[in-house]
Amino acid sequence: MIKSTNIHLLSCLILFLLGSCAQKEKENNTPFEANISKVIPLNEMDEMSIYNLPSQWNTQDGKTIELKDLNGNILVAVMIYTSCKAACPRLVADMRNIDKKVGRKNKKNVLYLLVSIDPVTDTPERLKLFSKENNMEENYWLFLQGTEDTVREFANVLAVKYNQISPIDFSHSNIISVFDAQGVLRHQQEGLGIDNEETVAEIIKLSK
């Protein structure tokens, strides 16, 4: 015979799970392209290093690398695609603004990573052209092309949601992420054209 205390605990657990599912459904119904100007709190740090991901990537210079090759660098990462005409140009502008504020003296081990969510269209050649068009040719700007699977895996680590809505168009989250020298996610900001002082401060702190 089950004691009343156990019944009470079981009831509480069921209510908690139902509440969690309802909250998750509410979150999943949020449009990807919603411009929510906020900094995402990282109350529970995921100690899994991004450098442990085994995926291979092609750079804008036609080189093949693994993320572990970047070990020891502070990574400022964003996911874009080159044919995007709405959010991505603003995300690129935000990355350049962050780079400008961080300053050259703090750049020694800071890499700015732009990962394409459209690996079919965004070949290394196209990424190279995009880097030239946006004056992002210095060696601390790194554009990456993966496969559909590796891109999805990378997006999951960054909590970036994206969905192809036409052959040349995607809806996607607008998130910039900062990883420390060990590849652990330390900070995120979401939104377009928002105050990035916290992001800049975090990069400078980690790069010391």
Backbone as a printed PyTorch tensor [residue, N CA C, xyz], in Angstrom:
tensor([[[  0.8500,  -1.2000,   0.0000],
         [  0.0000,   0.0000,   0.0000],
         [  0.8820,   1.2450,   0.0000]],

        [[  0.6160,   2.2140,  -0.9210],
         [  1.4320,   3.4140,  -1.0570],
         [  1.0640,   4.4000,   0.0200]],

        [[  2.0590,   4.9170,   0.7430],
         [  1.8260,   5.8810,   1.7950],
         [  1.3310,   7.2030,   1.2150]],

        [[  0.5720,   7.9670,   2.0410],
         [  0.0130,   9.2440,   1.5870],
         [  1.1050,  10.2280,   1.2160]],

        [[  2.2550,  10.1630,   1.9070],
         [  3.3690,  11.0700,   1.5920],
         [  3.8800,  10.8330,   0.1910]],

        [[  3.9740,   9.5520,  -0.1980],
         [  4.4360,   9.2250,  -1.5420],
         [  3.4510,   9.6880,  -2.5940]],

        [[  2.1660,   9.5490,  -2.2820],
         [  1.1320,  10.0150,  -3.2250],
         [  1.2500,  11.5130,  -3.4230]],

        [[  1.4780,  12.2340,  -2.3170],
         [  1.6180,  13.6870,  -2.4120],
         [  2.8260,  14.0710,  -3.2590]],

        [[  3.9510,  13.3860,  -3.0540],
         [  5.1580,  13.6830,  -3.8290],
         [  4.9550,  13.3800,  -5.3060]],

        [[  4.2560,  12.2600,  -5.5870],
         [  3.9850,  11.8960,  -6.9670],
         [  3.1160,  12.9390,  -7.6400]],

        [[  2.1140,  13.4440,  -6.9230],
         [  1.2270,  14.4710,  -7.4680],
         [  1.9990,  15.7370,  -7.7860]],

        [[  2.9050,  16.1320,  -6.8900],
         [  3.7110,  17.3440,  -7.1020],
         [  4.6000,  17.1930,  -8.3310]],

        [[  5.1800,  15.9750,  -8.4890],
         [  6.0430,  15.7310,  -9.6330],
         [  5.2870,  15.8350, -10.9340]],

        [[  4.0740,  15.2860, -10.9820],
         [  3.2540,  15.3480, -12.1940],
         [  2.9130,  16.7930, -12.5320]],

        [[  2.5230,  17.5750, -11.5230],
         [  2.1940,  18.9880, -11.7580],
         [  3.3990,  19.7540, -12.2620]],

        [[  4.6000,  19.4560, -11.7110],
         [  5.8230,  20.1270, -12.1500],
         [  6.1300,  19.8230, -13.6070]],

        [[  6.0060,  18.5290, -13.9880],
         [  6.2840,  18.1420, -15.3660],
         [  5.3090,  18.7680, -16.3360]],

        [[  4.0240,  18.8180, -15.9410],
         [  3.0260,  19.4400, -16.8040],
         [  3.3230,  20.9210, -16.9920]],

        [[  3.7240,  21.5580, -15.9070],
         [  4.0620,  22.9770, -15.9950],
         [  5.2660,  23.2080, -16.8780]],

        [[  6.2840,  22.3410, -16.7850],
         [  7.4850,  22.4660, -17.6040],
         [  7.1620,  22.2930, -19.0800]],

        [[  6.3110,  21.3210, -19.3900],
         [  5.9330,  21.0830, -20.7820],
         [  5.1660,  22.2640, -21.3540]],

        [[  4.2870,  22.8210, -20.5530],
         [  3.5130,  23.9780, -21.0220],
         [  4.4190,  25.1490, -21.2980]],

        [[  5.4260,  25.3530, -20.4030],
         [  6.3660,  26.4470, -20.6110],
         [  7.1930,  26.2200, -21.8570]],

        [[  7.6490,  24.9530, -22.0640],
         [  8.4480,  24.6400, -23.2360],
         [  7.6610,  24.8660, -24.5130]],

        [[  6.3830,  24.5060, -24.5140],
         [  5.5440,  24.7120, -25.6940],
         [  5.4010,  26.1920, -25.9790]],

        [[  5.2500,  26.9860, -24.9140],
         [  5.1320,  28.4270, -25.0760],
         [  6.3930,  28.9990, -25.6900]],

        [[  7.5860,  28.5100, -25.2350],
         [  8.8510,  28.9840, -25.7710],
         [  9.0100,  28.5940, -27.2280]],

        [[  8.5920,  27.3830, -27.5700],
         [  8.7630,  26.9120, -28.9390],
         [  7.8720,  27.6520, -29.9160]],

        [[  6.8020,  28.2860, -29.4250],
         [  5.9170,  29.0150, -30.3050],
         [  6.3800,  30.4400, -30.5550]],

        [[  7.5070,  30.8460, -29.9540],
         [  8.0480,  32.1710, -30.1760],
         [  8.6910,  32.2310, -31.5430]],

        [[  8.3280,  33.2110, -32.4130],
         [  8.9160,  33.2940, -33.7510],
         [ 10.4340,  33.4480, -33.6730]],

        [[ 11.1580,  32.7850, -34.5910],
         [ 12.6040,  32.8420, -34.5900],
         [ 13.0840,  34.2570, -34.8400]],

        [[ 12.3570,  34.9950, -35.6890],
         [ 12.8510,  36.2820, -36.1140],
         [ 12.4870,  37.4090, -35.1470]],

        [[ 11.8490,  37.0980, -34.0310],
         [ 11.4730,  38.1340, -33.0740],
         [ 12.7180,  38.8280, -32.5440]],

        [[ 12.7280,  40.1690, -32.5890],
         [ 13.8810,  40.9330, -32.1440],
         [ 13.7090,  41.2980, -30.6770]],

        [[ 14.1590,  40.4270, -29.7890],
         [ 14.0330,  40.6460, -28.3610],
         [ 15.3430,  41.2150, -27.8570]],

        [[ 15.3570,  42.4610, -27.4920],
         [ 16.5830,  43.1140, -27.0490],
         [ 16.8620,  42.7550, -25.5990]],

        [[ 17.7290,  41.7950, -25.4080],
         [ 18.0470,  41.3620, -24.0590],
         [ 19.3640,  40.6160, -24.0650]],

        [[ 19.9420,  40.4670, -22.8940],
         [ 21.0970,  39.6020, -22.7020],
         [ 20.6010,  38.3340, -22.0390]],

        [[ 20.9520,  37.1830, -22.6040],
         [ 20.4750,  35.9040, -22.1040],
         [ 21.2740,  35.5120, -20.8660]],

        [[ 20.6290,  35.3200, -19.7090],
         [ 21.3640,  34.9360, -18.5000],
         [ 21.8480,  33.4980, -18.6030]],

        [[ 23.0700,  33.2660, -18.1810],
         [ 23.6250,  31.9100, -18.1720],
         [ 23.8200,  31.4940, -16.7190]],

        [[ 22.7120,  31.1820, -16.0540],
         [ 22.7580,  30.8450, -14.6400],
         [ 23.4760,  29.5260, -14.3910]],

        [[ 23.3040,  28.5920, -15.3320],
         [ 23.9530,  27.2990, -15.1950],
         [ 24.8720,  27.1020, -16.3970]],

        [[ 26.1680,  27.2960, -16.1950],
         [ 27.1180,  27.1990, -17.2890],
         [ 27.2290,  25.7650, -17.7860]],

        [[ 27.1680,  25.6110, -19.0950],
         [ 27.4010,  24.3060, -19.6890],
         [ 28.9080,  24.1260, -19.8330]],

        [[ 29.4780,  23.2310, -19.0540],
         [ 30.9250,  23.0890, -19.0310],
         [ 31.4680,  22.2740, -20.2030]],

        [[ 30.6040,  21.8820, -21.1280],
         [ 31.1030,  21.1720, -22.3020],
         [ 31.8010,  22.1540, -23.2340]],

        [[ 33.0510,  21.8820, -23.5550],
         [ 33.7980,  22.7620, -24.4370],
         [ 33.3760,  22.5470, -25.8810]],

        [[ 33.2070,  23.6600, -26.5900],
         [ 32.8680,  23.5760, -28.0140],
         [ 34.0140,  22.9410, -28.7970]],

        [[ 35.2140,  22.9790, -28.2230],
         [ 36.3610,  22.3870, -28.9000],
         [ 36.3000,  20.8610, -28.9120]],

        [[ 35.3740,  20.2840, -28.1710],
         [ 35.2110,  18.8240, -28.1770],
         [ 34.3500,  18.3350, -29.3400]],

        [[ 33.6730,  19.2570, -30.0320],
         [ 32.8740,  18.8380, -31.1840],
         [ 33.8000,  18.3220, -32.2850]],

        [[ 33.5250,  17.1470, -32.8530],
         [ 34.4470,  16.5290, -33.8040],
         [ 34.2770,  17.0030, -35.2440]],

        [[ 33.3910,  17.9390, -35.4850],
         [ 33.0540,  18.3450, -36.8480],
         [ 34.2040,  19.0580, -37.5520]],

        [[ 34.1980,  18.9660, -38.8840],
         [ 35.1570,  19.6640, -39.7320],
         [ 34.4510,  20.7870, -40.4790]],

        [[ 35.2030,  21.8550, -40.7460],
         [ 34.6420,  23.0540, -41.3710],
         [ 35.5780,  23.5690, -42.4520]],

        [[ 34.9970,  24.2160, -43.4640],
         [ 35.7700,  24.8890, -44.5000],
         [ 35.7660,  26.3850, -44.2220]],

        [[ 36.9280,  27.0210, -44.3120],
         [ 37.0190,  28.4560, -44.0780],
         [ 36.8520,  29.2190, -45.3870]],

        [[ 36.7610,  30.5450, -45.2820],
         [ 36.6370,  31.3800, -46.4760],
         [ 37.8970,  31.3210, -47.3370]],

        [[ 38.9980,  30.8250, -46.7720],
         [ 40.2440,  30.6870, -47.5290],
         [ 40.4390,  29.2860, -48.0840]],

        [[ 39.3970,  28.4420, -47.9540],
         [ 39.4630,  27.1040, -48.5230],
         [ 40.2070,  26.0980, -47.6680]],

        [[ 40.5220,  26.4520, -46.4280],
         [ 41.1720,  25.5140, -45.5250],
         [ 40.1390,  24.6770, -44.7890]],

        [[ 40.5070,  23.4580, -44.4070],
         [ 39.6460,  22.5960, -43.6090],
         [ 40.1770,  22.5790, -42.1840]],

        [[ 39.3140,  22.9000, -41.2240],
         [ 39.7360,  22.9500, -39.8310],
         [ 38.7400,  22.2020, -38.9460]],

        [[ 39.1620,  21.9030, -37.7320],
         [ 38.2650,  21.4620, -36.6740],
         [ 38.2340,  22.5610, -35.6210]],

        [[ 37.1710,  22.6070, -34.8460],
         [ 37.0580,  23.6660, -33.8490],
         [ 38.1910,  23.6110, -32.8310]],

        [[ 38.7060,  22.4180, -32.5650],
         [ 39.7970,  22.2870, -31.6020],
         [ 41.0520,  23.0110, -32.0730]],

        [[ 41.1480,  23.2940, -33.3700],
         [ 42.2870,  24.0450, -33.8860],
         [ 42.2830,  25.4860, -33.3860]],

        [[ 41.1230,  25.9350, -32.8760],
         [ 40.9870,  27.3060, -32.3820],
         [ 41.1980,  27.3950, -30.8780]],

        [[ 41.5250,  26.2790, -30.2590],
         [ 41.7050,  26.2080, -28.8060],
         [ 42.6800,  27.2790, -28.3250]],

        [[ 42.3220,  27.9310, -27.2280],
         [ 43.1550,  28.9880, -26.6780],
         [ 42.7070,  30.3760, -27.0560]],

        [[ 41.7590,  30.4640, -27.9780],
         [ 41.2270,  31.7540, -28.4140],
         [ 39.8660,  32.0340, -27.7880]],

        [[ 39.5790,  33.3110, -27.5860],
         [ 38.2310,  33.7410, -27.2230],
         [ 37.4320,  33.7980, -28.5120]],

        [[ 36.2900,  33.1220, -28.5540],
         [ 35.4690,  33.1000, -29.7640],
         [ 34.2180,  33.9410, -29.5730]],

        [[ 33.9750,  34.8250, -30.5330],
         [ 32.7290,  35.5910, -30.5790],
         [ 31.9920,  35.0870, -31.8210]],

        [[ 30.9100,  34.3320, -31.6140],
         [ 30.2970,  33.5750, -32.7040],
         [ 28.8790,  34.0360, -33.0140]],

        [[ 28.5480,  34.0040, -34.2970],
         [ 27.1990,  34.3200, -34.7520],
         [ 26.8950,  33.4310, -35.9510]],

        [[ 25.6120,  33.1400, -36.1760],
         [ 25.2040,  32.3260, -37.3160],
         [ 24.4080,  33.2000, -38.2790]],

        [[ 24.8420,  33.2030, -39.5460],
         [ 24.2380,  34.0470, -40.5680],
         [ 24.1520,  33.2590, -41.8740]],

        [[ 23.6660,  33.9070, -42.9370],
         [ 23.8290,  33.3730, -44.2900],
         [ 23.9530,  34.5550, -45.2410]],

        [[ 24.7520,  34.3990, -46.2730],
         [ 25.1760,  35.5590, -47.0680],
         [ 24.0820,  36.1680, -47.9300]],

        [[ 23.0520,  35.4020, -48.2830],
         [ 21.9820,  35.9580, -49.1230],
         [ 20.8980,  36.6440, -48.3010]],

        [[ 21.0560,  36.6670, -46.9910],
         [ 20.0880,  37.3080, -46.0990],
         [ 20.1060,  38.8200, -46.3220]],

        [[ 18.9150,  39.4090, -46.4270],
         [ 18.8010,  40.8460, -46.6740],
         [ 18.2190,  41.6060, -45.4930]],

        [[ 17.8370,  40.9040, -44.4390],
         [ 17.1690,  41.5730, -43.3130],
         [ 18.0420,  41.5670, -42.0700]],

        [[ 17.9730,  40.4940, -41.2980],
         [ 18.6560,  40.4600, -40.0000],
         [ 20.1760,  40.3400, -40.1210]],

        [[ 20.6690,  39.5310, -41.0490],
         [ 22.1020,  39.2290, -41.0970],
         [ 22.9930,  40.4560, -41.3040]],

        [[ 22.6460,  41.3800, -42.2130],
         [ 23.4860,  42.5790, -42.3290],
         [ 23.5940,  43.3380, -41.0090]],

        [[ 22.5320,  43.3380, -40.2220],
         [ 22.5690,  44.0200, -38.9260],
         [ 23.3920,  43.2370, -37.9160]],

        [[ 23.3270,  41.8900, -37.9750],
         [ 24.1750,  41.0760, -37.1070],
         [ 25.6540,  41.2830, -37.4360]],

        [[ 25.9580,  41.3680, -38.7220],
         [ 27.3350,  41.6230, -39.1450],
         [ 27.7950,  42.9860, -38.6420]],

        [[ 26.9210,  43.9750, -38.7490],
         [ 27.2430,  45.3140, -38.2430],
         [ 27.4720,  45.2820, -36.7320]],

        [[ 26.6810,  44.4980, -36.0170],
         [ 26.8590,  44.3640, -34.5710],
         [ 28.2120,  43.7290, -34.2470]],

        [[ 28.6050,  42.7280, -35.0180],
         [ 29.9010,  42.0790, -34.7960],
         [ 31.0420,  43.0710, -35.0330]],

        [[ 30.9320,  43.8610, -36.0760],
         [ 31.9730,  44.8530, -36.3630],
         [ 32.0100,  45.9230, -35.2800]],

        [[ 30.8490,  46.2790, -34.7530],
         [ 30.7840,  47.2680, -33.6840],
         [ 31.4320,  46.7410, -32.4090]],

        [[ 31.1810,  45.4600, -32.1030],
         [ 31.8050,  44.8300, -30.9380],
         [ 33.3210,  44.8100, -31.1150]],

        [[ 33.7740,  44.4110, -32.2980],
         [ 35.2010,  44.3720, -32.5950],
         [ 35.8360,  45.7530, -32.3960]],

        [[ 35.1740,  46.7790, -32.8650],
         [ 35.6970,  48.1380, -32.7320],
         [ 35.8180,  48.5500, -31.2710]],

        [[ 34.8120,  48.1970, -30.4720],
         [ 34.8230,  48.5780, -29.0620],
         [ 35.8440,  47.7800, -28.2520]],

        [[ 36.0290,  46.5160, -28.6050],
         [ 37.0220,  45.7040, -27.9050],
         [ 38.4130,  46.2990, -28.1080]],

        [[ 38.6860,  46.7710, -29.3150],
         [ 39.9510,  47.4440, -29.5870],
         [ 41.0790,  46.5030, -29.9640]],

        [[ 42.0340,  47.0120, -30.6860],
         [ 43.1180,  46.1830, -31.2110],
         [ 44.0210,  45.6130, -30.1280]],

        [[ 44.2380,  46.3490, -29.0640],
         [ 45.1550,  45.8590, -28.0390],
         [ 44.5980,  44.6450, -27.3030]],

        [[ 43.2920,  44.4340, -27.4220],
         [ 42.6570,  43.2810, -26.7730],
         [ 42.3160,  42.1710, -27.7670]],

        [[ 42.8480,  42.2500, -28.9670],
         [ 42.4640,  41.3260, -30.0270],
         [ 43.3870,  40.1220, -30.1690]],

        [[ 44.4490,  40.0670, -29.4150],
         [ 45.4780,  39.0770, -29.6880],
         [ 44.9450,  37.6570, -29.7290]],

        [[ 44.0270,  37.3220, -28.8540],
         [ 43.4870,  35.9560, -28.8530],
         [ 41.9670,  35.9660, -28.9910]],

        [[ 41.4360,  36.9680, -29.7010],
         [ 39.9940,  37.0610, -29.9390],
         [ 39.7110,  36.8030, -31.4100]],

        [[ 38.8870,  35.7990, -31.6890],
         [ 38.4710,  35.4840, -33.0550],
         [ 36.9740,  35.7220, -33.1950]],

        [[ 36.6000,  36.2850, -34.3260],
         [ 35.1870,  36.5170, -34.6200],
         [ 34.7410,  35.4810, -35.6450]],

        [[ 33.7940,  34.6460, -35.2280],
         [ 33.3870,  33.4640, -35.9840],
         [ 31.9970,  33.6890, -36.5800]],

        [[ 31.8920,  33.5750, -37.8990],
         [ 30.6010,  33.7040, -38.5810],
         [ 30.3160,  32.3860, -39.2900]],

        [[ 29.3430,  31.6520, -38.7820],
         [ 29.0290,  30.3080, -39.2810],
         [ 27.7750,  30.3760, -40.1420]],

        [[ 27.8700,  29.8650, -41.3600],
         [ 26.7270,  29.9170, -42.2780],
         [ 25.6930,  28.8440, -41.9440]],

        [[ 24.4300,  29.2430, -41.9280],
         [ 23.3470,  28.2750, -41.7540],
         [ 22.8530,  27.7500, -43.1100]],

        [[ 23.5180,  28.1980, -44.1860],
         [ 23.1710,  27.7610, -45.5400],
         [ 24.4210,  27.1870, -46.2150]],

        [[ 24.8540,  26.0020, -45.7840],
         [ 26.1120,  25.4580, -46.3010],
         [ 26.0720,  25.0850, -47.7820]],

        [[ 24.8820,  24.9130, -48.3430],
         [ 24.7820,  24.5770, -49.7590],
         [ 25.1590,  25.7890, -50.6160]],

        [[ 24.6230,  26.9430, -50.2740],
         [ 24.8790,  28.1630, -51.0470],
         [ 26.1860,  28.8210, -50.6640]],

        [[ 26.4850,  28.8360, -49.3750],
         [ 27.6500,  29.5720, -48.8850],
         [ 28.9180,  28.7320, -48.9660]],

        [[ 29.4420,  28.6310, -50.1590],
         [ 30.7080,  27.9480, -50.3940],
         [ 31.8530,  28.8110, -49.8600]],

        [[ 33.0490,  28.2440, -49.7110],
         [ 34.1860,  29.0670, -49.2880],
         [ 34.4050,  30.2810, -50.1870]],

        [[ 34.2090,  30.0970, -51.4880],
         [ 34.3850,  31.2070, -52.4180],
         [ 33.3810,  32.3320, -52.1510]],

        [[ 32.1430,  31.9400, -51.8720],
         [ 31.1230,  32.9410, -51.5910],
         [ 31.3890,  33.6320, -50.2550]],

        [[ 31.8210,  32.8740, -49.2700],
         [ 32.1540,  33.4610, -47.9720],
         [ 33.3290,  34.4240, -48.1030]],

        [[ 34.3010,  34.0930, -48.9420],
         [ 35.4460,  34.9730, -49.1670],
         [ 34.9890,  36.2910, -49.7710]],

        [[ 34.1190,  36.2220, -50.7580],
         [ 33.5870,  37.4220, -51.3820],
         [ 32.8080,  38.2600, -50.3680]],

        [[ 32.0250,  37.5810, -49.5390],
         [ 31.2350,  38.2730, -48.5130],
         [ 32.1550,  38.9890, -47.5240]],

        [[ 33.2580,  38.3540, -47.1530],
         [ 34.1940,  38.9830, -46.2190],
         [ 34.8100,  40.2360, -46.8400]],

        [[ 35.1080,  40.1970, -48.1450],
         [ 35.6580,  41.3670, -48.8240],
         [ 34.6220,  42.4890, -48.9070]],

        [[ 33.3970,  42.1210, -49.2470],
         [ 32.3370,  43.1240, -49.3720],
         [ 32.0590,  43.8410, -48.0570]],

        [[ 32.3150,  43.1530, -46.9440],
         [ 32.0190,  43.7270, -45.6270],
         [ 33.2750,  44.1820, -44.8780]],

        [[ 34.4000,  44.2750, -45.6030],
         [ 35.6660,  44.7410, -45.0200],
         [ 36.0220,  43.9470, -43.7600]],

        [[ 35.9230,  42.6380, -43.8830],
         [ 36.2260,  41.7390, -42.7690],
         [ 37.2720,  40.7250, -43.2270]],

        [[ 38.4020,  41.2320, -43.7080],
         [ 39.4330,  40.3820, -44.2880],
         [ 40.6120,  40.1240, -43.3520]],

        [[ 40.6420,  40.7900, -42.1820],
         [ 41.7230,  40.5310, -41.2430],
         [ 41.6530,  39.0830, -40.7630]],

        [[ 42.7830,  38.5440, -40.2940],
         [ 42.8370,  37.1200, -39.9700],
         [ 42.0580,  36.7410, -38.7180]],

        [[ 41.5240,  37.7250, -37.9910],
         [ 40.7020,  37.3740, -36.8240],
         [ 39.2190,  37.2440, -37.1870]],

        [[ 38.8850,  37.4420, -38.4610],
         [ 37.5280,  37.1660, -38.9540],
         [ 37.5480,  35.8030, -39.6150]],

        [[ 36.7110,  34.8940, -39.1470],
         [ 36.7100,  33.5280, -39.6590],
         [ 35.2860,  33.1350, -40.0710]],

        [[ 35.1210,  32.8430, -41.3480],
         [ 33.8300,  32.4190, -41.8850],
         [ 33.8830,  30.9150, -42.1240]],

        [[ 32.8340,  30.2030, -41.6710],
         [ 32.8600,  28.7400, -41.7360],
         [ 31.6670,  28.1730, -42.5020]],

        [[ 31.9720,  27.1870, -43.3460],
         [ 30.9640,  26.3810, -44.0290],
         [ 31.0890,  24.9500, -43.5270]],

        [[ 29.9660,  24.3900, -43.0770],
         [ 29.9610,  22.9960, -42.6410],
         [ 29.0390,  22.1740, -43.5110]],

        [[ 28.4690,  21.1320, -42.9340],
         [ 27.4090,  20.3530, -43.5750],
         [ 26.1060,  20.6710, -42.8480]],

        [[ 25.0050,  20.1990, -43.3650],
         [ 23.7330,  20.4430, -42.6930],
         [ 23.7400,  19.8710, -41.2780]],

        [[ 24.3680,  18.7170, -41.1010],
         [ 24.4070,  18.0920, -39.7740],
         [ 25.3020,  18.8610, -38.8100]],

        [[ 26.4960,  19.2620, -39.2680],
         [ 27.4090,  19.9710, -38.3670],
         [ 26.8880,  21.3610, -38.0230]],

        [[ 26.2200,  21.9970, -38.9720],
         [ 25.6290,  23.3160, -38.7130],
         [ 24.5190,  23.1890, -37.6700]],

        [[ 23.6960,  22.1540, -37.7970],
         [ 22.6060,  21.9500, -36.8310],
         [ 23.1840,  21.6510, -35.4390]],

        [[ 24.2480,  20.8790, -35.3820],
         [ 24.8820,  20.5730, -34.1130],
         [ 25.4330,  21.8470, -33.4710]],

        [[ 26.0930,  22.6680, -34.2570],
         [ 26.6510,  23.9240, -33.7580],
         [ 25.5370,  24.8400, -33.2610]],

        [[ 24.4380,  24.9060, -34.0190],
         [ 23.2990,  25.7390, -33.6270],
         [ 22.7140,  25.2790, -32.3020]],

        [[ 22.6630,  23.9790, -32.0880],
         [ 22.1310,  23.4550, -30.8270],
         [ 22.9740,  23.8950, -29.6400]],

        [[ 24.2920,  23.9380, -29.8160],
         [ 25.1760,  24.3780, -28.7400],
         [ 24.9050,  25.8420, -28.3950]],

        [[ 24.6420,  26.6580, -29.4180],
         [ 24.4120,  28.0830, -29.2160],
         [ 22.9530,  28.4110, -28.9120]],

        [[ 22.0720,  27.3930, -28.9190],
         [ 20.6290,  27.5990, -28.7400],
         [ 20.0610,  28.4990, -29.8240]],

        [[ 20.6300,  28.4040, -31.0210],
         [ 20.1390,  29.1600, -32.1720],
         [ 19.1160,  28.3140, -32.9140]],

        [[ 17.9450,  28.8850, -33.1350],
         [ 16.9110,  28.2040, -33.8980],
         [ 16.8840,  28.7830, -35.3120]],

        [[ 16.7830,  27.9070, -36.3010],
         [ 16.6410,  28.4070, -37.6700],
         [ 15.8020,  27.4230, -38.4760]],

        [[ 15.1840,  27.9500, -39.5080],
         [ 14.2920,  27.1440, -40.3320],
         [ 14.2970,  27.6890, -41.7490]],

        [[ 14.4620,  26.8130, -42.7360],
         [ 14.4580,  27.2520, -44.1250],
         [ 13.0190,  27.4490, -44.5860]],

        [[ 12.7060,  28.6640, -45.0160],
         [ 11.3410,  28.9870, -45.4200],
         [ 11.1960,  29.1280, -46.9330]],

        [[ 12.3140,  29.1240, -47.6480],
         [ 12.3270,  29.1080, -49.1060],
         [ 13.7140,  28.6580, -49.5370]],

        [[ 13.9270,  28.3870, -50.8270],
         [ 15.2620,  27.9350, -51.2500],
         [ 16.3900,  28.8920, -50.8910]],

        [[ 16.0850,  30.1760, -50.7010],
         [ 17.1490,  31.1480, -50.4250],
         [ 16.8820,  31.9740, -49.1720]],

        [[ 15.9550,  31.5330, -48.3380],
         [ 15.6040,  32.3490, -47.1790],
         [ 15.4010,  31.4790, -45.9420]],

        [[ 15.8440,  32.0050, -44.7920],
         [ 15.7370,  31.3140, -43.5110],
         [ 15.1800,  32.2700, -42.4610]],

        [[ 14.4110,  31.7260, -41.5280],
         [ 14.1230,  32.4540, -40.2960],
         [ 15.1110,  31.9390, -39.2570]],

        [[ 15.5900,  32.8160, -38.3760],
         [ 16.6360,  32.3900, -37.4470],
         [ 16.7260,  33.3070, -36.2440]],

        [[ 17.3010,  32.7750, -35.1660],
         [ 17.5630,  33.5580, -33.9740],
         [ 18.6880,  34.5490, -34.2390]],

        [[ 18.6410,  35.6720, -33.5220],
         [ 19.6810,  36.6910, -33.6600],
         [ 20.4980,  36.7180, -32.3640]],

        [[ 21.4420,  35.7950, -32.2540],
         [ 22.2060,  35.6140, -31.0230],
         [ 23.6990,  35.7020, -31.3060]],

        [[ 24.4060,  36.4770, -30.4940],
         [ 25.8650,  36.5270, -30.5310],
         [ 26.3710,  35.8720, -29.2510]],

        [[ 27.2870,  34.9110, -29.3940],
         [ 27.7730,  34.1160, -28.2620],
         [ 29.2600,  34.3300, -28.0460]],

        [[ 29.6670,  34.2840, -26.7840],
         [ 31.0800,  34.4400, -26.4200],
         [ 31.5500,  33.1830, -25.7020]],

        [[ 32.6370,  32.5790, -26.2120],
         [ 33.2510,  31.3920, -25.6050],
         [ 34.6160,  31.7660, -25.0480]],

        [[ 34.9550,  31.2000, -23.9010],
         [ 36.2610,  31.4720, -23.3200],
         [ 37.3490,  30.6600, -24.0250]],

        [[ 38.5990,  30.8040, -23.5680],
         [ 39.7340,  30.1680, -24.2410],
         [ 39.6760,  28.6470, -24.1920]],

        [[ 38.8770,  28.1030, -23.2730],
         [ 38.6940,  26.6410, -23.1870],
         [ 37.4800,  26.1700, -23.9860]],

        [[ 36.8030,  27.1060, -24.6520],
         [ 35.6690,  26.7490, -25.4960],
         [ 34.3560,  26.6050, -24.7590]],

        [[ 34.2710,  27.1500, -23.5410],
         [ 33.0450,  27.0770, -22.7560],
         [ 32.2120,  28.3420, -22.9870]],

        [[ 30.9230,  28.1730, -23.2150],
         [ 30.0270,  29.3040, -23.4370],
         [ 29.9120,  30.1390, -22.1660]],

        [[ 30.2260,  31.4460, -22.2730],
         [ 30.2380,  32.3130, -21.1050],
         [ 29.2320,  33.4530, -21.1660]],

        [[ 28.7960,  33.8270, -22.3540],
         [ 27.9120,  34.9960, -22.4540],
         [ 27.1650,  34.9490, -23.7790]],

        [[ 25.9190,  35.4500, -23.7600],
         [ 25.1460,  35.5940, -24.9930],
         [ 24.3360,  36.8810, -24.9520]],

        [[ 24.1410,  37.4730, -26.1280],
         [ 23.2200,  38.5900, -26.2640],
         [ 22.2780,  38.2760, -27.4240]],

        [[ 21.0390,  38.6980, -27.2960],
         [ 20.0550,  38.4440, -28.3420],
         [ 19.4150,  39.7520, -28.7540]],

        [[ 19.2230,  39.9090, -30.0510],
         [ 18.5980,  41.1180, -30.5750],
         [ 19.4730,  41.7650, -31.6260]],

        [[ 18.9650,  42.7980, -32.2470],
         [ 19.6800,  43.5030, -33.3090],
         [ 19.9050,  44.9490, -32.9020]],

        [[ 21.1400,  45.4030, -33.0500],
         [ 21.4370,  46.7930, -32.7620],
         [ 21.2530,  47.1800, -31.3110]],

        [[ 21.4520,  46.2470, -30.3960],
         [ 21.2040,  46.5300, -28.9830],
         [ 22.4830,  47.0220, -28.3050]],

        [[ 22.3520,  47.4810, -27.0820],
         [ 23.4950,  47.9010, -26.2820],
         [ 24.3760,  46.6740, -26.0230]],

        [[ 25.6140,  46.7110, -26.5080],
         [ 26.4820,  45.5360, -26.3910],
         [ 27.6100,  45.7310, -25.3780]],

        [[ 27.4360,  46.6610, -24.4500],
         [ 28.5000,  46.9510, -23.4950],
         [ 28.8520,  45.7330, -22.6350]],

        [[ 27.8530,  44.9500, -22.2270],
         [ 28.1300,  43.7580, -21.4220],
         [ 28.9280,  42.7300, -22.2110]],

        [[ 28.5920,  42.5920, -23.4930],
         [ 29.3170,  41.6550, -24.3490],
         [ 30.7640,  42.0920, -24.5140]],

        [[ 30.9690,  43.3640, -24.7800],
         [ 32.3180,  43.9020, -24.9380],
         [ 33.1250,  43.7150, -23.6520]],

        [[ 32.5140,  44.0240, -22.5220],
         [ 33.1960,  43.8830, -21.2320],
         [ 33.5850,  42.4340, -20.9690]],

        [[ 32.7090,  41.4910, -21.3290],
         [ 32.9990,  40.0710, -21.1210],
         [ 34.1710,  39.6180, -21.9860]],

        [[ 34.2000,  40.0670, -23.2310],
         [ 35.2990,  39.6940, -24.1310],
         [ 36.6170,  40.2120, -23.5840]],

        [[ 36.6430,  41.4680, -23.1640],
         [ 37.8800,  42.0640, -22.6440],
         [ 38.3240,  41.3450, -21.3700]],

        [[ 37.3730,  40.9920, -20.5080],
         [ 37.6990,  40.2820, -19.2810],
         [ 38.3030,  38.9160, -19.5820]],

        [[ 37.7070,  38.1900, -20.5130],
         [ 38.1910,  36.8510, -20.8470],
         [ 39.5280,  36.8730, -21.5710]],

        [[ 39.8070,  37.9530, -22.2800],
         [ 41.0280,  38.0090, -23.0930],
         [ 42.2480,  38.4220, -22.2830]],

        [[ 42.0770,  38.7940, -21.0060],
         [ 43.2050,  39.2150, -20.1840],
         [ 43.9880,  37.9950, -19.6760]]])
